Amino acid sequence: MNILRQLVDQQQFGILQPQVQQYYLESGDLQALPLLALSHAQLAERDLAEGFVVEAEACLSELNDDARIDLAAVYCLLWRIDEAVHLLDAVLVIHPNHALALARLAWCWMQKGQLAQASELYQRSAALAPYRLPVWMALARLKLVADDFPAAQQALDSAIARFEATMVNLPDGEVAEFTAQLRGLQLEIWVVTDALAQAELWLESRRDTLTEDEWCSLVLGYSTLLAAQERHAESEEALHNGLKYYPKNLDLISQLAELAQLQGRTMQAVQLLRRSIRLAVELDECSNRKEILLWARLSKACLHQMEAQARKAAEKAIALVAELKESETLSEQMIRQLHLQTSSAMAQVEGQAQNYDEAESLFCEILDEAPYFIPALQGFGQQQMQRGNIDEAVALFERIKQIDPAKGYSSLINARRFPDDDATLEKIEHAARQPSLEGSVHSGLLLQLASAWEKRKTYDKAFGLAVEANDVSKKRLSYDPKAHRNQCARTRHVFCKDLYEHRRECGVDSSMPVFVVGMPRSGTTLVEQILASHSLIFGAGELGVIPRRIQGLNRWERHTGSGRHYPDCIDDLSPYVTEGIANGMLDELKELAAQDKPAAQHVVDKLPHNFENIGFIKFLFPKAKIISVRRDPRDIAISNYFTDYLAKHSGMGFAYDLNWIGEQLADHNLMMHHWNQVFPGDILEVNYEDVVDDLEGSARRMLEYIGVDWEPQVLAFNELDRPVKTASVWQVRQPVYKTSKAKWMRYQTHLAPLIQGTNALISFDPITDMLTLPQPGFLTDGVALFHDDDLDGAEMSFKKMLHHNPDHAACNYMVALIYCRKGHVSDAIPLFEKALEICPWQQEWRDNLVHAYEDSGDTDKARALQEKYAKRSAVTMDGEEAFVEDNLALFNADFAE
């Protein structure tokens, strides 16, 4: 037993497990049961660990004190802290100077946030057993937390001295483990004391003496420490510096991707992960293990913005796992973990695609095999919340709480299951303040705590936590309130009465789409839920159909090099193009409704921020029904301020600052005033407070506006069986309640920044650069004429556009093509050059310019251009037809999706 416990001290749990298993089978010694549980717990086999814990507890009276201390260690790993404290206290009554019991009890008090008590116990343990390195390192970290930096360095120096004195007697694996921990702790002290120059000089000096893995591990730790101090730019710089020396190090690139993802730079994260995958394949490391993990991470990174890519990545990961075979470097346990992770990634993909039955089947399969696999518990629990199965979700979250209390309580609070005591909330707060790559605190967990303290009516405490969480998040947000205000001004300028008078032929005559708009947290989900309870109305949730079409317009303008973007480019949409966009949307809405409610005559899109896009909606669907939801702006503000949004790095960045929220509220009011002037009487205004006070009256008014008969079941909207994927996922399962009215009064002493932002003068940059076309379609009409060989008609159409927009790259290019067709190559070349300067990525344009140079006899320029872009050699003028076809195909793909 002493030899086995020495393996615990050396943290050799992979060696410990088979040895303690064999010893127990041969001897039947009950004192080995806690060590069996400990080995399984350390190797993340919680279900097996808990089985041995039950056996140990059944014979607790027969366990000696050392075995009880071992059992306390298992309780610590299983987060059963109070039970560990009870066991250790009992041992220390009999053996008050038991060094290991003192150290483990100190750890328990540290987890409870009782740092002074923990420090005293560690010091007693260190005095009794000065050879225990983890004790000295724990002491150093405690002194760091207490800002006693000299004492922290002194404790670390003591640990280093004892390590150097004993390392000759330690196994190589333990030497490597403690060396890494001591180096990491030294870096932590330097970072916390802002001695970055010393840290970087030390890192540089170690580069030639350490292996790549050892040195890059230090760089990764240094990067993490910087991020934990909110120094994310320096954290990324440290990784980039490491990549100068080891450009193919997967761990450095992977951490760069994680930092990019945390800061909302999803595309950069995706590109870095793809780069890592290519390197993993090239290096062929660890029998595809790293490649599989990277594919699973890529699936997660793509999940909310690129669903198709997320699915492909998950499928690739699963396929690679299926090919794995057990080997010396790849154990059965490793393969099992990879299977769990890849299956969980695919379950998340199916859930995101609303294939809930397929997702549930995968989640259940995973949890049957590994009942405590947190990614599956979290993913399945969130899906159960979305489907209204609150009790089932809570049961899953309770299971998470047993493994990771912080994550479990966070999920439970989200499901409105609040802790009953202040002590638990304080433990969660302690967990929320553990530094990580995210930063010095976990802002989402702090916001969950704010909701919990609000529930206990401790409003100042709640607001203080919300302020802290939001202030930390703001440092990593790119939201620009001035840019938002300017964009709103341009939108109002474009979508004015004159536009609709001059484009009367545009749009599709359909009243199928219904748009519920308003400020986030204004009650849009409640309104949609009421409407969706009607037999002829399908609630589709927050759709991206309008934003996707807007991005399609922006892609088209970039592709053609027009120099324009949405909303400026709206006046270039012809009736034909507008009809294509609108009909494509209708097909998408019909397909969504057909899956769940085939008889539906109306489909509701309740994306709140579509209040900015009402002009575009009316351009596509003049008869579209639009319901604008209003609510006391102070309640909207507080609700937003207490919510951690998935889209914080995009459209919801305003919600993390009360002044920004105030400005957004003012922008919303001005925007709705504009739309009501442009479309008088077309938009139905609904007050959230009226819905709460008079549900039936409000519901009748909305249904009459849409044009459907009254159905009483809409009053039982909370019983509707449909998934909801918004921040209101819990609220929609409740009947109408009035406690959310005038919620702002609890925080009225904190609202000065909100009032300032709301009441400030709305000013924006003058709009002096906006081009207005007299008629739409010069480019698309010209391309069609060119395709029909009407060169003169095409040339005239393109030149009309160039009269208004001389730098339109595609029109310059198309006129150049026409000149080449007509034999005026020398006149074509300057136009080709101008077009290519604006859009240097257009390969066909480069190829045809090369051909024009050759036709004109200027072979030197042709060769120079080919070498500059290192592309294929010049093609024949048949390439011009490929360009026209490519442009038409792109145009159709963007607007008919």
Sequence and secondary structure as in RCSB ss.txt:
>XXXX:A:sequence
MNILRQLVDQQQFGILQPQVQQYYLESGDLQALPLLALSHAQLAERDLAEGFVVEAEACLSELNDDARIDLAAVY
CLLWRIDEAVHLLDAVLVIHPNHALALARLAWCWMQKGQLAQASELYQRSAALAPYRLPVWMALARLKLVADDFP
AAQQALDSAIARFEATMVNLPDGEVAEFTAQLRGLQLEIWVVTDALAQAELWLESRRDTLTEDEWCSLVLGYSTL
LAAQERHAESEEALHNGLKYYPKNLDLISQLAELAQLQGRTMQAVQLLRRSIRLAVELDECSNRKEILLWARLSK
ACLHQMEAQARKAAEKAIALVAELKESETLSEQMIRQLHLQTSSAMAQVEGQAQNYDEAESLFCEILDEAPYFIP
ALQGFGQQQMQRGNIDEAVALFERIKQIDPAKGYSSLINARRFPDDDATLEKIEHAARQPSLEGSVHSGLLLQLA
SAWEKRKTYDKAFGLAVEANDVSKKRLSYDPKAHRNQCARTRHVFCKDLYEHRRECGVDSSMPVFVVGMPRSGTT
LVEQILASHSLIFGAGELGVIPRRIQGLNRWERHTGSGRHYPDCIDDLSPYVTEGIANGMLDELKELAAQDKPAA
QHVVDKLPHNFENIGFIKFLFPKAKIISVRRDPRDIAISNYFTDYLAKHSGMGFAYDLNWIGEQLADHNLMMHHW
NQVFPGDILEVNYEDVVDDLEGSARRMLEYIGVDWEPQVLAFNELDRPVKTASVWQVRQPVYKTSKAKWMRYQTH
LAPLIQGTNALISFDPITDMLTLPQPGFLTDGVALFHDDDLDGAEMSFKKMLHHNPDHAACNYMVALIYCRKGHV
SDAIPLFEKALEICPWQQEWRDNLVHAYEDSGDTDKARALQEKYAKRSAVTMDGEEAFVEDNLALFNADFAE
>XXXX:A:secstr
 HHHHHHHHTT HHHHHHHHHHHHHHH  GGGHHHHHHHHHHTT HHHHHHHHHHHHHTGGG  HHHHHHHHHHH
HHTT HHHHHHHHHHHHHH TT HHHHHHHHHHHHHTT HHHHHHHHHHHHHH TT HHHHHHHHHHHHHTT HH
HHHHHHHHHHHHHHHHGGGS HHHHHHHHHHHHHHHHHHHHHTT HHHHHHHHHHHTTTS HHHHHHHHHHHHHH
HHHTT HHHHHHHHHHHHHH TT HHHHHHHHHHHHHTT HHHHHHHHHHHHHHHHHHTGGGGHHHHHHHHHHHH
HHTTT HHHHHHHHHHHHHHHHT    SSS HHHHHHHHHHHHHHHHHHHHHTT HHHHHHHHHHHHHH TT HH
HHHHHHHHHHHTT HHHHHHHHHHHHHH HHHHHHHHHHTT   SSHHHHHHHHHHHTS BTTBSS HHHHHHHH
HHHHHTT HHHHHHHHHHHHHHHHTT    HHHHHHHHHHHHHHSSHHHHHHTTT S     EEEEEESTTSSHH
HHHHHHHTSTTEEE  S  HHHHHHHHHHHHHHHHT S  TTGGGGG  HHHHHHHHHHHHHHHHHHHHHH TT 
SEEEE  GGGGGGHHHHHHH TT EEEEEE  HHHHHHHHHT   TTTTTTTGGGG HHHHHHHHHHHHHHHHHH
HHHSTTTEEEEEHHHHHH HHHHHHHHHHHHT    GGGGGGGG      STTTTGGGS   STTTTGGGGGGGG
 HHHHHHHHS             SSS HHHHHHHHHHTT HHHHHHHHHHHHHH TT HHHHHHHHHHHHHTT H
HHHHHHHHHHHHH TT HHHHHHHHHHHHHTT HHHHHHHHHHHT      TTHHHHHHHHHHHHHHHHH  
